[in-house]
Amino acid sequence: MPTQQSRAKPLSADDRRAAIVNAVLPLLLERGQATTTADMAAAAGIAEGTIFRVFPDKAAILMAAVRVTIEPNATEDAIGAINADLPLSGQLLEAAEILTNRFQKVTTLMEVIHTLPHRKKGPSPEGRRMFFAASKAVTASLVALFARSKDQLSVSPVLAARTFRALVFADAHPMTVRDDTVNSSEMVSILLHGVQRPEEK
């Protein structure tokens, strides 16, 4: 008589939450506030009721998705993997793309959260700490990037990193996006060479 194969061990609540968030995150980024819990369940390949065994409501799913998106490790790794043999302008073009992509994801999810009924105004203390820690980590990775070319800089890598990040985020913010949005090449050129014409000799 063949032996009965043991069944796969059921996922823990934490693992189930993580699996759901990873499955629904692309859907949330694509559809935004139009995403329903039924859509989320379909994306995760589970029954809709299964979601509410590990999440109390839709807001909790969204906040979990925000935490995953804000978590800085992937961004730090991507910036750290930029080829150091590229000219500084090329390195910054790649970094700008990484930062813009991250910012757009977070912004999309936060816009969805703002549409939820009975939402508390402003971030929670935990949320502020999470944002601050992630921001600090991403800025540190940019400082390290600039430090690789510090002999080419007229300012410290810290000031260069902060200025670069401010330029990228200001232009990517949805309240400032217009038809004349500055592209990454222009932004990097302005950062490295300024806006003033060189004096004629």
Backbone as CSV, one residue per row, in Angstrom:
resi,resn,N_x,N_y,N_z,CA_x,CA_y,CA_z,C_x,C_y,C_z
1,MET,0.853,-1.189,0.000,0.000,0.000,0.000,0.896,1.249,0.000
2,PRO,0.697,2.161,-0.987,1.572,3.338,-1.052,1.389,4.232,0.158
3,THR,2.475,4.757,0.566,2.395,5.649,1.717,1.798,6.985,1.305
4,GLN,1.010,7.542,2.176,0.377,8.828,1.896,1.391,9.958,2.048
5,GLN,1.508,10.783,0.981,2.443,11.885,1.053,1.949,12.923,2.046
6,SER,2.873,13.448,2.785,2.493,14.459,3.764,2.091,15.740,3.045
7,ARG,1.091,16.398,3.573,0.624,17.634,2.985,1.594,18.775,3.292
8,ALA,1.588,19.753,2.388,2.438,20.919,2.618,1.994,21.628,3.883
9,LYS,2.973,22.105,4.612,2.676,22.795,5.859,1.937,24.103,5.566
10,PRO,0.819,24.349,6.239,0.075,25.591,5.998,0.938,26.812,6.299
11,LEU,0.693,27.880,5.545,1.430,29.113,5.773,1.046,29.724,7.108
12,SER,2.021,30.311,7.771,1.716,31.065,8.978,0.961,32.323,8.583
13,ALA,0.381,33.003,9.574,-0.362,34.236,9.283,0.552,35.280,8.664
14,ASP,1.778,35.400,9.172,2.732,36.378,8.629,3.098,36.049,7.188
15,ASP,3.351,34.760,6.922,3.693,34.349,5.562,2.508,34.544,4.619
16,ARG,1.313,34.273,5.100,0.114,34.463,4.286,-0.066,35.937,3.952
17,ARG,0.137,36.809,4.943,0.023,38.251,4.685,1.044,38.700,3.638
18,ALA,2.277,38.215,3.797,3.337,38.600,2.860,3.013,38.111,1.445
19,ALA,2.498,36.897,1.326,2.163,36.342,0.013,1.048,37.149,-0.652
20,ILE,0.068,37.546,0.136,-1.042,38.334,-0.411,-0.542,39.690,-0.887
21,VAL,0.247,40.343,-0.064,0.755,41.673,-0.433,1.604,41.599,-1.692
22,ASN,2.487,40.615,-1.783,3.340,40.478,-2.962,2.526,40.224,-4.225
23,ALA,1.404,39.519,-4.067,0.554,39.214,-5.219,-0.276,40.412,-5.659
24,VAL,-0.742,41.207,-4.702,-1.659,42.303,-5.047,-0.954,43.627,-5.321
25,LEU,0.318,43.737,-4.932,1.025,45.013,-5.110,1.052,45.477,-6.565
26,PRO,1.394,44.613,-7.537,1.370,45.074,-8.936,-0.024,45.539,-9.370
27,LEU,-1.052,44.879,-8.870,-2.426,45.249,-9.204,-2.773,46.619,-8.629
28,LEU,-2.382,46.865,-7.404,-2.638,48.164,-6.773,-1.933,49.291,-7.516
29,LEU,-0.713,49.031,-7.958,0.040,50.052,-8.675,-0.552,50.325,-10.049
30,GLU,-1.183,49.318,-10.630,-1.779,49.478,-11.962,-3.162,50.119,-11.897
31,ARG,-4.001,49.656,-10.968,-5.399,50.089,-10.929,-5.692,51.142,-9.867
32,GLY,-4.824,51.262,-8.874,-5.053,52.261,-7.837,-6.322,52.003,-7.065
33,GLN,-7.093,53.071,-6.815,-8.270,52.977,-5.958,-9.379,52.126,-6.541
34,ALA,-9.294,51.791,-7.818,-10.318,50.950,-8.429,-10.173,49.483,-8.025
35,THR,-9.072,49.133,-7.390,-8.829,47.746,-6.989,-9.756,47.345,-5.850
36,THR,-10.479,46.253,-6.015,-11.369,45.741,-4.980,-10.707,44.563,-4.269
37,THR,-11.275,44.179,-3.146,-10.728,43.012,-2.441,-10.966,41.741,-3.256
38,ALA,-12.003,41.729,-4.069,-12.225,40.583,-4.964,-11.093,40.496,-5.986
39,ASP,-10.675,41.659,-6.504,-9.534,41.692,-7.431,-8.279,41.184,-6.736
40,MET,-8.091,41.623,-5.491,-6.909,41.210,-4.731,-6.888,39.697,-4.534
41,ALA,-8.039,39.146,-4.190,-8.129,37.701,-3.970,-7.810,36.934,-5.247
42,ALA,-8.327,37.436,-6.375,-8.056,36.776,-7.651,-6.572,36.820,-7.985
43,ALA,-5.941,37.950,-7.723,-4.509,38.086,-7.997,-3.690,37.142,-7.129
44,ALA,-4.150,36.945,-5.892,-3.435,36.073,-4.956,-3.809,34.605,-5.125
45,GLY,-4.843,34.333,-5.936,-5.270,32.956,-6.156,-5.929,32.330,-4.942
46,ILE,-6.668,33.150,-4.181,-7.345,32.658,-2.980,-8.784,33.164,-2.958
47,ALA,-9.566,32.614,-2.046,-10.928,33.104,-1.867,-10.881,34.460,-1.162
48,GLU,-11.862,35.304,-1.463,-11.868,36.641,-0.871,-11.894,36.576,0.651
49,GLY,-12.608,35.607,1.192,-12.691,35.481,2.639,-11.356,35.171,3.286
50,THR,-10.467,34.523,2.544,-9.153,34.188,3.088,-8.366,35.440,3.431
51,ILE,-8.566,36.505,2.644,-7.869,37.766,2.912,-8.185,38.269,4.310
52,PHE,-9.464,38.174,4.665,-9.904,38.751,5.935,-9.645,37.846,7.132
53,ARG,-8.997,36.732,6.883,-8.526,35.913,7.994,-7.201,36.446,8.533
54,VAL,-6.491,37.191,7.701,-5.196,37.715,8.122,-5.119,39.241,8.071
55,PHE,-6.066,39.883,7.388,-6.151,41.338,7.365,-7.534,41.766,7.840
56,PRO,-7.621,42.748,8.746,-8.941,43.157,9.240,-9.789,43.876,8.197
57,ASP,-9.135,44.586,7.272,-9.881,45.341,6.266,-8.954,45.721,5.112
58,LYS,-9.536,46.397,4.105,-8.774,46.788,2.918,-7.656,47.760,3.288
59,ALA,-7.926,48.659,4.234,-6.916,49.638,4.634,-5.657,48.946,5.142
60,ALA,-5.824,47.860,5.868,-4.668,47.140,6.413,-3.830,46.532,5.291
61,ILE,-4.486,46.070,4.234,-3.755,45.526,3.083,-2.943,46.628,2.417
62,LEU,-3.575,47.782,2.253,-2.891,48.906,1.617,-1.692,49.371,2.435
63,MET,-1.860,49.443,3.744,-0.754,49.869,4.588,0.393,48.860,4.537
64,ALA,0.056,47.585,4.459,1.096,46.563,4.335,1.833,46.717,3.007
65,ALA,1.088,47.056,1.948,1.712,47.279,0.636,2.627,48.499,0.672
66,VAL,2.205,49.542,1.392,3.034,50.740,1.537,4.327,50.395,2.264
67,ARG,4.228,49.607,3.325,5.427,49.229,4.095,6.424,48.482,3.206
68,VAL,5.910,47.559,2.392,6.785,46.790,1.508,7.461,47.708,0.497
69,THR,6.702,48.679,-0.029,7.239,49.583,-1.041,8.251,50.553,-0.439
70,ILE,7.989,51.012,0.766,8.890,51.960,1.424,10.169,51.276,1.897
71,GLU,10.076,50.005,2.271,11.245,49.281,2.781,12.432,49.529,1.838
72,PRO,13.554,50.029,2.361,14.606,50.570,1.491,15.612,49.590,0.928
73,ASN,15.605,48.333,1.362,16.678,47.422,0.971,16.834,47.281,-0.545
74,ALA,15.701,47.125,-1.250,15.775,46.936,-2.700,16.349,48.175,-3.376
75,THR,15.949,49.352,-2.901,16.465,50.598,-3.476,17.954,50.751,-3.176
76,GLU,18.350,50.453,-1.948,19.768,50.517,-1.589,20.596,49.578,-2.467
77,ASP,20.084,48.362,-2.659,20.811,47.382,-3.475,20.926,47.855,-4.925
78,ALA,19.832,48.418,-5.444,19.838,48.867,-6.841,20.825,50.016,-7.043
79,ILE,20.845,50.957,-6.114,21.791,52.075,-6.217,23.225,51.578,-6.051
80,GLY,23.432,50.674,-5.112,24.764,50.125,-4.889,25.282,49.320,-6.067
81,ALA,24.363,48.793,-6.888,24.757,47.962,-8.030,25.049,48.774,-9.285
82,ILE,24.847,50.094,-9.238,25.149,50.929,-10.396,26.637,50.840,-10.710
83,ASN,26.955,50.627,-11.965,28.336,50.414,-12.400,29.209,51.628,-12.094
84,ALA,30.210,51.434,-11.269,31.102,52.524,-10.883,32.009,52.967,-12.022
85,ASP,32.104,52.162,-13.081,32.936,52.528,-14.222,32.238,53.512,-15.155
86,LEU,30.933,53.701,-14.977,30.223,54.691,-15.776,30.670,56.094,-15.381
87,PRO,30.571,57.052,-16.291,30.818,58.439,-15.869,29.779,58.832,-14.823
88,LEU,30.093,59.823,-14.008,29.180,60.218,-12.935,27.794,60.555,-13.482
89,SER,27.736,61.208,-14.624,26.437,61.553,-15.209,25.616,60.296,-15.505
90,GLY,26.272,59.254,-16.005,25.571,58.006,-16.289,25.079,57.319,-15.027
91,GLN,25.907,57.366,-13.976,25.494,56.782,-12.701,24.264,57.504,-12.142
92,LEU,24.268,58.830,-12.283,23.152,59.611,-11.739,21.876,59.413,-12.554
93,LEU,21.991,59.179,-13.851,20.813,58.889,-14.666,20.137,57.605,-14.174
94,GLU,20.942,56.592,-13.873,20.379,55.339,-13.361,19.774,55.547,-11.978
95,ALA,20.459,56.307,-11.137,19.950,56.562,-9.787,18.638,57.339,-9.849
96,ALA,18.537,58.302,-10.765,17.309,59.078,-10.902,16.136,58.186,-11.284
97,GLU,16.376,57.233,-12.166,15.319,56.307,-12.570,14.872,55.444,-11.401
98,ILE,15.822,54.975,-10.610,15.498,54.146,-9.443,14.667,54.941,-8.435
99,LEU,15.070,56.163,-8.148,14.361,56.995,-7.178,12.971,57.380,-7.673
100,THR,12.867,57.723,-8.952,11.571,58.114,-9.509,10.590,56.955,-9.462
101,ASN,11.056,55.772,-9.808,10.199,54.594,-9.783,9.702,54.312,-8.372
102,ARG,10.586,54.426,-7.407,10.211,54.203,-6.007,9.186,55.239,-5.557
103,PHE,9.438,56.502,-5.860,8.551,57.580,-5.428,7.169,57.437,-6.050
104,GLN,7.107,57.074,-7.313,5.822,56.924,-7.986,5.004,55.782,-7.389
105,LYS,5.672,54.699,-7.010,4.969,53.578,-6.378,4.368,54.006,-5.035
106,VAL,5.182,54.647,-4.215,4.699,55.083,-2.900,3.563,56.087,-3.058
107,THR,3.711,57.026,-3.978,2.674,58.042,-4.196,1.361,57.416,-4.633
108,THR,1.435,56.454,-5.535,0.222,55.777,-6.005,-0.515,55.117,-4.854
109,LEU,0.224,54.412,-4.000,-0.412,53.719,-2.874,-0.973,54.711,-1.859
110,MET,-0.272,55.797,-1.609,-0.763,56.785,-0.656,-2.032,57.461,-1.177
111,GLU,-2.133,57.654,-2.486,-3.342,58.229,-3.067,-4.533,57.299,-2.860
112,VAL,-4.295,56.007,-2.947,-5.367,55.042,-2.699,-5.808,55.111,-1.246
113,ILE,-4.854,55.179,-0.331,-5.177,55.248,1.097,-6.007,56.492,1.408
114,HIS,-5.722,57.603,0.748,-6.450,58.846,0.998,-7.911,58.753,0.571
115,THR,-8.248,57.772,-0.267,-9.643,57.625,-0.701,-10.473,56.777,0.254
116,LEU,-9.827,56.154,1.216,-10.553,55.253,2.117,-11.413,56.049,3.098
117,PRO,-12.630,55.588,3.373,-13.464,56.274,4.366,-12.929,56.078,5.774
118,HIS,-13.203,57.065,6.624,-12.822,56.999,8.042,-11.304,56.899,8.228
119,ARG,-10.574,57.404,7.261,-9.123,57.375,7.390,-8.667,58.482,8.328
120,LYS,-7.750,58.158,9.218,-7.196,59.163,10.119,-6.330,60.144,9.331
121,LYS,-6.396,61.408,9.689,-5.613,62.418,8.995,-4.157,62.359,9.448
122,GLY,-3.272,62.409,8.434,-1.849,62.442,8.744,-1.297,61.064,9.086
123,PRO,0.027,60.889,8.928,0.654,59.611,9.245,0.699,59.370,10.744
124,SER,0.677,58.121,11.119,0.787,57.753,12.518,2.232,57.923,12.965
125,PRO,2.480,57.947,14.279,3.884,58.007,14.743,4.720,56.875,14.164
126,GLU,4.135,55.686,14.078,4.855,54.552,13.489,5.162,54.818,12.012
127,GLY,4.176,55.388,11.311,4.363,55.693,9.899,5.459,56.715,9.684
128,ARG,5.499,57.742,10.541,6.541,58.759,10.425,7.923,58.157,10.670
129,ARG,8.006,57.281,11.669,9.290,56.634,11.938,9.724,55.771,10.762
130,MET,8.769,55.078,10.153,9.072,54.215,9.022,9.570,55.038,7.828
131,PHE,8.879,56.141,7.537,9.283,57.005,6.439,10.676,57.588,6.694
132,PHE,10.903,58.049,7.936,12.183,58.676,8.266,13.327,57.685,8.134
133,ALA,13.147,56.483,8.656,14.204,55.471,8.600,14.505,55.088,7.156
134,ALA,13.462,54.923,6.344,13.666,54.556,4.945,14.356,55.682,4.186
135,SER,13.927,56.922,4.443,14.532,58.070,3.780,16.007,58.190,4.128
136,LYS,16.325,57.985,5.392,17.713,58.061,5.846,18.565,57.001,5.151
137,ALA,18.017,55.798,5.004,18.764,54.706,4.381,18.998,54.973,2.896
138,VAL,17.975,55.467,2.206,18.123,55.754,0.775,19.130,56.883,0.558
139,THR,19.044,57.923,1.388,19.997,59.029,1.266,21.419,58.542,1.506
140,ALA,21.607,57.651,2.456,22.939,57.106,2.735,23.494,56.363,1.520
141,SER,22.629,55.664,0.800,23.090,54.949,-0.391,23.499,55.937,-1.486
142,LEU,22.824,57.078,-1.563,23.201,58.114,-2.525,24.518,58.785,-2.129
143,VAL,24.698,58.999,-0.843,25.965,59.565,-0.367,27.121,58.646,-0.773
144,ALA,26.921,57.345,-0.609,27.959,56.381,-0.987,28.224,56.429,-2.489
145,LEU,27.158,56.631,-3.272,27.315,56.729,-4.719,28.161,57.944,-5.094
146,PHE,27.850,59.092,-4.514,28.625,60.299,-4.800,30.054,60.190,-4.265
147,ALA,30.210,59.504,-3.143,31.538,59.380,-2.542,32.505,58.649,-3.469
148,ARG,31.993,57.793,-4.342,32.858,57.084,-5.283,33.526,58.056,-6.265
149,SER,32.893,59.233,-6.455,33.435,60.230,-7.396,33.740,61.540,-6.677
150,LYS,34.121,61.455,-5.402,34.279,62.664,-4.602,35.368,63.588,-5.133
151,ASP,36.341,63.032,-5.867,37.392,63.880,-6.425,36.875,64.773,-7.550
152,GLN,35.653,64.483,-8.044,35.050,65.294,-9.103,34.075,66.332,-8.544
153,LEU,33.836,66.318,-7.245,32.806,67.163,-6.648,33.395,68.453,-6.079
154,SER,32.586,69.516,-6.155,32.974,70.783,-5.527,32.309,70.952,-4.175
155,VAL,31.432,69.994,-3.819,30.763,69.990,-2.517,30.913,68.601,-1.919
156,SER,30.480,68.440,-0.674,30.596,67.134,-0.021,29.614,66.144,-0.656
157,PRO,29.918,64.837,-0.587,28.976,63.835,-1.080,27.620,63.929,-0.396
158,VAL,27.589,64.346,0.875,26.317,64.476,1.599,25.463,65.562,0.972
159,LEU,26.042,66.737,0.724,25.286,67.829,0.125,24.876,67.488,-1.303
160,ALA,25.767,66.847,-2.043,25.437,66.443,-3.413,24.262,65.470,-3.429
161,ALA,24.276,64.502,-2.504,23.213,63.496,-2.448,21.874,64.131,-2.091
162,ARG,21.887,65.019,-1.108,20.646,65.662,-0.685,20.078,66.552,-1.788
163,THR,20.940,67.269,-2.477,20.490,68.135,-3.556,19.926,67.313,-4.708
164,PHE,20.625,66.250,-5.059,20.172,65.375,-6.137,18.815,64.765,-5.814
165,ARG,18.671,64.268,-4.593,17.402,63.652,-4.215,16.272,64.675,-4.215
166,ALA,16.550,65.872,-3.752,15.524,66.917,-3.735,15.065,67.254,-5.154
167,LEU,15.990,67.330,-6.095,15.640,67.620,-7.483,14.760,66.524,-8.078
168,VAL,15.155,65.278,-7.852,14.401,64.150,-8.407,12.989,64.106,-7.837
169,PHE,12.868,64.210,-6.520,11.562,64.098,-5.889,10.668,65.287,-6.216
170,ALA,11.244,66.487,-6.268,10.437,67.665,-6.573,9.832,67.562,-7.961
171,ASP,10.606,67.069,-8.919,10.091,66.979,-10.277,9.137,65.803,-10.457
172,ALA,9.304,64.753,-9.646,8.439,63.577,-9.771,7.124,63.727,-9.024
173,HIS,7.041,64.715,-8.130,5.833,64.874,-7.320,4.636,65.173,-8.213
174,PRO,3.495,64.507,-7.977,2.326,64.697,-8.850,1.777,66.112,-8.857
175,MET,2.045,66.896,-7.821,1.554,68.272,-7.789,2.399,69.206,-8.650
176,THR,3.558,68.741,-9.113,4.421,69.603,-9.919,4.620,69.082,-11.333
177,VAL,4.085,67.888,-11.629,4.261,67.322,-12.962,3.439,68.111,-13.976
178,ARG,4.121,68.557,-15.036,3.446,69.309,-16.107,3.985,68.815,-17.437
179,ASP,3.524,69.431,-18.519,4.013,69.036,-19.843,5.493,69.334,-20.004
180,ASP,5.982,70.308,-19.238,7.388,70.693,-19.368,8.257,70.088,-18.274
181,THR,7.873,68.896,-17.805,8.649,68.210,-16.781,10.111,68.046,-17.230
182,VAL,11.022,68.305,-16.315,12.444,68.164,-16.618,12.791,66.683,-16.730
183,ASN,13.455,66.297,-17.818,13.827,64.892,-17.925,15.110,64.634,-17.133
184,SER,15.427,63.366,-16.960,16.553,63.007,-16.091,17.874,63.543,-16.610
185,SER,18.058,63.522,-17.919,19.315,64.018,-18.487,19.503,65.504,-18.190
186,GLU,18.422,66.269,-18.346,18.495,67.704,-18.052,18.773,67.941,-16.572
187,MET,18.116,67.154,-15.728,18.283,67.299,-14.290,19.729,67.028,-13.862
188,VAL,20.288,65.955,-14.400,21.662,65.603,-14.064,22.621,66.674,-14.579
189,SER,22.373,67.185,-15.776,23.224,68.227,-16.336,23.190,69.496,-15.478
190,ILE,21.995,69.872,-15.024,21.866,71.058,-14.176,22.596,70.848,-12.847
191,LEU,22.461,69.651,-12.286,23.133,69.369,-11.012,24.645,69.447,-11.158
192,LEU,25.163,68.885,-12.229,26.606,68.811,-12.391,27.229,70.104,-12.924
193,HIS,26.472,70.847,-13.734,27.066,71.999,-14.403,26.391,73.328,-14.060
194,GLY,25.279,73.289,-13.312,24.611,74.521,-12.925,23.762,75.094,-14.047
195,VAL,23.195,76.265,-13.791,22.310,76.920,-14.748,22.963,78.177,-15.358
196,GLN,24.108,78.538,-14.845,24.771,79.755,-15.337,25.763,79.398,-16.447
197,ARG,25.730,80.199,-17.508,26.678,79.984,-18.595,28.096,80.243,-18.095
198,PRO,29.041,79.442,-18.594,30.433,79.695,-18.198,30.898,81.045,-18.737
199,GLU,31.692,81.728,-17.933,32.179,83.029,-18.359,33.136,82.887,-19.553
200,GLU,32.954,83.797,-20.504,33.824,83.767,-21.681,35.221,84.268,-21.296
201,LYS,36.203,83.607,-21.800,37.591,84.008,-21.498,38.086,84.985,-22.568
